Amino acid sequence: MAIVEVTVIPLGTGTTGLSSYVAGCLQVLEQATDIKYQLTPMGTVMEGELPRLLELVSQMHEQPFLAGAARVSTTIRIDDRRDKPGTMQGKVASVTGKLAAPGGTD
């Protein structure tokens, strides 16, 4: 399972407000019942099989164009760990567990 962070930035929109474009991208994910996702202030993190996540990123990238953007810049970060299963929740729990332990970190 992979974890992908994606940021879709519409350009040439004529406004500095982008939340309606973000909402359009998230509608793609709301329809995808086979993945988990989390909206963050600066992007969206998704968890699932990598080919499916890349398919969804492509659909998300297309949404601002459909809403009238003249240009779209999309940034993708992929964490594809194959030695053991990884999840968004597991990554966060690993760090917070180390913060709570005596000595703080490894």
Backbone torsions as a table, in degrees:
resi	resn	phi	psi	omega
1	MET	NA	141.8	-178.7
2	ALA	-111.6	157.3	172.0
3	ILE	-120.0	127.6	-176.6
4	VAL	-126.2	131.9	172.4
5	GLU	-107.3	130.7	-178.6
6	VAL	-130.6	139.1	173.4
7	THR	-127.4	119.9	179.6
8	VAL	-108.2	121.0	-176.7
9	ILE	-119.6	109.0	175.1
10	PRO	-75.3	138.5	177.4
11	LEU	-121.8	157.9	178.6
12	GLY	68.9	36.0	-177.1
13	THR	-95.1	-16.1	-178.5
14	GLY	82.8	4.2	179.4
15	THR	-147.3	156.3	176.4
16	THR	-89.0	-16.5	177.8
17	GLY	-77.3	128.0	-175.7
18	LEU	-121.3	0.3	-172.8
19	SER	-61.5	-31.9	178.5
20	SER	-68.2	-33.4	176.2
21	TYR	-69.7	-40.8	177.4
22	VAL	-61.4	-42.8	178.9
23	ALA	-59.5	-39.4	177.8
24	GLY	-62.8	-39.5	177.8
25	CYS	-66.6	-40.1	-178.7
26	LEU	-69.5	-26.4	176.1
27	GLN	-61.1	-33.1	175.8
28	VAL	-59.9	-44.5	-177.4
29	LEU	-73.5	-32.5	178.1
30	GLU	-62.5	-28.9	179.9
31	GLN	-84.2	-12.4	-177.7
32	ALA	-94.7	94.5	-176.3
33	THR	-80.1	-5.9	-176.5
34	ASP	-94.9	6.0	179.5
35	ILE	-133.2	162.4	171.6
36	LYS	-108.6	147.5	176.5
37	TYR	-146.9	159.7	178.6
38	GLN	-140.5	122.2	174.5
39	LEU	-77.3	133.6	174.8
40	THR	-121.4	169.1	-179.0
41	PRO	-61.4	-23.3	-174.8
42	MET	-120.3	7.8	-178.7
43	GLY	170.8	-166.5	179.3
44	THR	-133.9	136.1	178.3
45	VAL	-108.8	133.5	-178.4
46	MET	-126.9	154.1	-179.9
47	GLU	-133.5	130.5	179.3
48	GLY	167.4	-164.1	177.7
49	GLU	-75.8	133.0	-172.2
50	LEU	-54.6	-47.0	179.8
51	PRO	-58.2	-38.7	179.3
52	ARG	-68.3	-40.7	179.3
53	LEU	-63.8	-40.5	178.9
54	LEU	-66.5	-34.9	174.5
55	GLU	-61.5	-44.2	179.9
56	LEU	-68.0	-37.5	176.2
57	VAL	-59.5	-42.8	178.5
58	SER	-61.0	-42.4	178.1
59	GLN	-66.6	-39.4	178.0
60	MET	-64.4	-41.5	179.0
61	HIS	-59.1	-33.2	-177.1
62	GLU	-75.7	-26.2	-173.4
63	GLN	-57.8	-46.5	179.2
64	PRO	-61.6	-33.9	175.6
65	PHE	-62.0	-42.8	179.4
66	LEU	-64.2	-24.7	-179.9
67	ALA	-95.0	6.5	173.3
68	GLY	104.7	2.0	177.6
69	ALA	-66.5	143.4	179.8
70	ALA	-85.6	-22.1	-177.1
71	ARG	-153.4	148.3	180.0
72	VAL	-136.6	131.5	175.1
73	SER	-114.9	122.0	-178.1
74	THR	-120.2	130.7	177.9
75	THR	-112.5	134.1	-178.1
76	ILE	-127.3	133.5	170.2
77	ARG	-122.0	131.6	-175.4
78	ILE	-119.9	129.4	170.5
79	ASP	-115.3	103.4	-175.9
80	ASP	-116.9	87.4	-178.0
81	ARG	-93.5	129.0	-175.4
82	ARG	-115.7	-2.2	179.1
83	ASP	-83.5	-21.4	175.0
84	LYS	-161.4	157.5	-179.1
85	PRO	-62.9	142.1	177.4
86	GLY	-131.4	143.9	177.5
87	THR	-134.5	162.7	175.9
88	MET	-58.1	-48.3	-178.5
89	GLN	-62.5	-40.8	-179.9
90	GLY	-64.0	-38.7	178.5
91	LYS	-64.1	-43.4	179.3
92	VAL	-67.3	-43.0	-179.8
93	ALA	-62.4	-36.6	178.7
94	SER	-60.6	-44.1	-179.4
95	VAL	-71.1	-47.5	-178.2
96	THR	-65.1	-32.1	175.8
97	GLY	-64.1	-38.6	178.6
98	LYS	-70.7	-33.2	177.1
99	LEU	-67.8	-34.8	-177.9
100	ALA	-79.4	-21.1	-176.4
101	ALA	-76.1	150.4	175.2
102	PRO	-57.1	134.7	-179.4
103	GLY	90.5	-11.7	172.6
104	GLY	81.8	-62.6	-174.1
105	THR	-137.8	173.1	176.8
106	ASP	-72.9	NA	NA
